[in-house]
Amino acid sequence: MRKYTLQELADLTGLTHGYVRDLECFSIDKTPLLETIGKFADALEIDIRQLFDDVETEKSIDN
């Protein structure tokens, strides 16, 4: 939406380029803290709830 590069987004959030890249690629094994998600919302100038609007939860069924 804002067309930031990963480096620009990293600079705006104060996070590393590698961390932002790993989050984008889902190659990180930890869930980011709400504080970290808030940094993205601030950098994108949006309400933090917008980052969760389109998230669908997956339910796993054990067989």
C-alpha positions as CSV (number, residue, x, y, z in Angstrom):
1,M,0.0,0.0,0.0
2,R,2.8,2.4,0.9
3,K,5.3,0.7,-1.4
4,Y,8.1,0.8,1.2
5,T,11.1,-1.4,0.6
6,L,12.0,-3.8,3.4
7,Q,14.9,-1.6,4.3
8,E,12.6,1.5,4.5
9,L,10.2,-0.4,6.7
10,A,13.0,-1.6,8.9
11,D,14.3,1.9,9.2
12,L,10.9,3.3,10.1
13,T,10.3,0.5,12.7
14,G,13.8,0.4,14.2
15,L,14.0,-3.3,13.4
16,T,16.6,-5.0,11.3
17,H,16.2,-5.6,7.6
18,G,16.6,-9.4,8.2
19,Y,13.9,-9.5,10.9
20,V,11.4,-7.6,8.6
21,R,12.3,-9.9,5.7
22,D,11.9,-13.0,7.9
23,L,8.4,-11.8,9.0
24,E,7.4,-11.1,5.5
25,C,8.5,-14.6,4.3
26,F,7.0,-16.3,7.4
27,S,10.5,-17.8,8.0
28,I,10.6,-16.8,11.6
29,D,9.6,-19.3,14.3
30,K,8.4,-16.8,16.9
31,T,5.2,-14.8,17.0
32,P,6.1,-11.1,17.1
33,L,5.3,-9.1,20.2
34,L,2.3,-6.8,20.1
35,E,4.8,-4.0,20.6
36,T,6.6,-5.0,17.4
37,I,3.3,-5.2,15.5
38,G,2.5,-1.7,16.9
39,K,5.8,-0.4,15.3
40,F,4.6,-1.6,11.9
41,A,1.2,0.1,12.4
42,D,2.9,3.3,13.4
43,A,5.3,3.1,10.4
44,L,2.4,2.5,8.1
45,E,0.3,5.2,9.7
46,I,-2.6,2.9,10.3
47,D,-4.6,1.6,13.3
48,I,-3.0,-1.6,14.6
49,R,-6.4,-3.4,14.2
50,Q,-6.1,-3.0,10.5
51,L,-3.2,-5.5,10.5
52,F,-5.6,-8.1,11.8
53,D,-8.6,-7.4,9.7
54,D,-7.9,-9.9,7.0
55,V,-6.3,-12.6,9.1
56,E,-8.2,-15.8,9.1
57,T,-7.6,-18.4,11.7
58,E,-6.7,-21.9,10.7
59,K,-8.1,-24.7,12.7
60,S,-6.2,-27.9,12.7
61,I,-8.0,-31.2,13.2
62,D,-6.1,-34.1,14.7
63,N,-6.8,-37.4,13.0
